[in-house]
Amino acid sequence: MDAILDDRIEARKGRDALTWKPLRLLTFYRLILAGMLMVLFFGLADNSALGRTNPALYTLTCTLYLGFSLVAGFMARLRRPGYELQTIVQILVDILAITLLIHASGGPASGLGILLIITAATGSLLMPGRMAFLFVA
């Protein structure tokens, strides 16, 4: 009986390594990204293309994105709510925030569009099947 229980525990650890650990890595990436976007915006205020078109929108979006990154990190650590819901919400918020940052920075010429590719690829890795197509669309 103990061997069966041990096998189930090991199988669960293997599944967790394929789900929660990559999600926590995504939240760590998001935290670094949001922090760097804020540092670049405030540190290179004179020469930067970041937030050039709408600085207020850029600042608000960056601040909320950084706050969301912190909350998402804690929620992924607590594993509440479930994995699928967290992944879907996090990827959709990433897409929305990056799109707003692109808009506030003058559109596709800002160079921030490449971040959407990273987000779509990460979403496709974390959520297989039809959800992956949603993120890419």
C-alpha positions as CSV (number, residue, x, y, z in Angstrom):
1,M,0.0,0.0,0.0
2,D,2.8,2.4,0.8
3,A,4.5,1.7,-2.5
4,I,1.3,2.7,-4.4
5,L,1.0,5.9,-2.3
6,D,4.7,6.7,-3.0
7,D,4.2,6.2,-6.7
8,R,1.2,8.6,-6.7
9,I,3.2,11.2,-4.8
10,E,6.1,10.9,-7.3
11,A,3.6,11.1,-10.2
12,R,2.1,14.2,-8.7
13,K,5.5,15.8,-8.2
14,G,6.3,15.1,-11.9
15,R,3.0,16.8,-13.0
16,D,3.7,19.8,-10.7
17,A,7.1,20.2,-12.3
18,L,5.4,20.4,-15.7
19,T,2.7,22.9,-14.6
20,W,3.3,25.0,-11.5
21,K,7.1,25.5,-11.9
22,P,6.9,26.9,-15.4
23,L,4.0,29.2,-14.3
24,R,6.1,30.5,-11.4
25,L,9.0,31.1,-13.9
26,L,6.5,33.1,-16.1
27,T,5.6,35.2,-13.1
28,F,9.3,35.8,-12.4
29,Y,9.8,36.8,-16.0
30,R,6.8,39.2,-15.8
31,L,8.1,40.8,-12.7
32,I,11.5,41.4,-14.3
33,L,9.9,42.7,-17.5
34,A,7.5,45.1,-15.7
35,G,10.3,46.4,-13.5
36,M,12.7,46.9,-16.4
37,L,10.0,48.7,-18.4
38,M,9.5,51.1,-15.5
39,V,13.2,51.6,-14.9
40,L,13.8,52.3,-18.6
41,F,10.9,54.7,-18.8
42,F,11.9,56.8,-15.7
43,G,15.7,56.3,-16.2
44,L,15.8,57.3,-19.9
45,A,13.0,59.8,-19.9
46,D,14.6,62.1,-22.4
47,N,15.9,59.7,-25.1
48,S,13.4,56.8,-24.8
49,A,10.7,55.9,-27.2
50,L,8.8,54.2,-24.4
51,G,5.6,56.0,-23.5
52,R,6.3,58.8,-26.0
53,T,2.8,59.1,-27.3
54,N,0.9,58.8,-24.0
55,P,3.1,58.9,-20.9
56,A,0.2,58.8,-18.5
57,L,-1.2,55.6,-20.0
58,Y,2.3,54.0,-20.1
59,T,2.9,54.9,-16.4
60,L,-0.5,53.6,-15.3
61,T,-0.2,50.4,-17.3
62,C,3.4,49.7,-16.1
63,T,2.4,50.3,-12.5
64,L,-0.6,48.1,-12.7
65,Y,1.4,45.4,-14.6
66,L,4.0,45.4,-11.9
67,G,1.4,45.1,-9.2
68,F,-0.3,42.3,-11.1
69,S,3.1,40.6,-11.4
70,L,3.5,40.6,-7.6
71,V,0.0,39.3,-7.0
72,A,0.3,36.6,-9.7
73,G,3.6,35.5,-8.1
74,F,2.0,35.0,-4.7
75,M,-1.1,33.3,-6.2
76,A,1.1,30.9,-8.2
77,R,3.0,30.1,-5.0
78,L,-0.2,29.4,-3.1
79,R,-1.6,27.5,-6.0
80,R,-5.0,29.1,-5.6
81,P,-7.1,29.4,-7.8
82,G,-6.4,26.4,-10.0
83,Y,-3.6,26.1,-12.6
84,E,-5.7,26.6,-15.7
85,L,-7.5,29.7,-14.5
86,Q,-4.3,31.3,-13.3
87,T,-2.6,30.6,-16.6
88,I,-5.4,31.9,-18.7
89,V,-5.8,35.1,-16.7
90,Q,-2.1,35.7,-16.6
91,I,-1.6,35.3,-20.3
92,L,-4.6,37.5,-21.2
93,V,-3.4,40.2,-18.8
94,D,0.1,40.0,-20.4
95,I,-1.4,40.5,-23.8
96,L,-3.6,43.4,-22.7
97,A,-0.8,45.1,-20.8
98,I,1.7,44.8,-23.6
99,T,-0.8,46.0,-26.2
100,L,-1.5,49.1,-24.0
101,L,2.3,49.7,-23.7
102,I,2.7,49.4,-27.4
103,H,-0.1,51.9,-28.0
104,A,1.3,54.3,-25.4
105,S,4.7,54.1,-27.0
106,G,3.7,55.0,-30.6
107,G,2.6,51.7,-32.0
108,P,4.5,48.9,-33.7
109,A,7.5,51.2,-34.4
110,S,8.3,51.2,-30.6
111,G,9.7,47.7,-30.9
112,L,7.6,46.3,-28.0
113,G,5.6,44.1,-30.3
114,I,8.2,41.3,-29.9
115,L,7.0,40.9,-26.4
116,L,3.7,39.6,-27.7
117,I,5.4,36.8,-29.5
118,I,7.1,35.7,-26.2
119,T,3.7,35.9,-24.4
120,A,1.9,33.9,-27.1
121,A,4.6,31.2,-27.2
122,T,4.6,30.9,-23.4
123,G,0.9,30.6,-23.4
124,S,1.0,27.9,-26.0
125,L,3.5,26.0,-23.9
126,L,1.6,26.3,-20.7
127,M,-1.9,25.6,-22.1
128,P,-2.0,23.0,-24.9
129,G,-4.8,22.6,-27.4
130,R,-7.4,25.2,-28.2
131,M,-6.3,27.6,-25.6
132,A,-3.0,28.0,-27.3
133,F,-4.8,29.1,-30.4
134,L,-6.7,31.7,-28.4
135,F,-3.5,33.3,-27.1
136,V,-2.0,33.4,-30.6
137,A,-5.2,34.8,-32.1
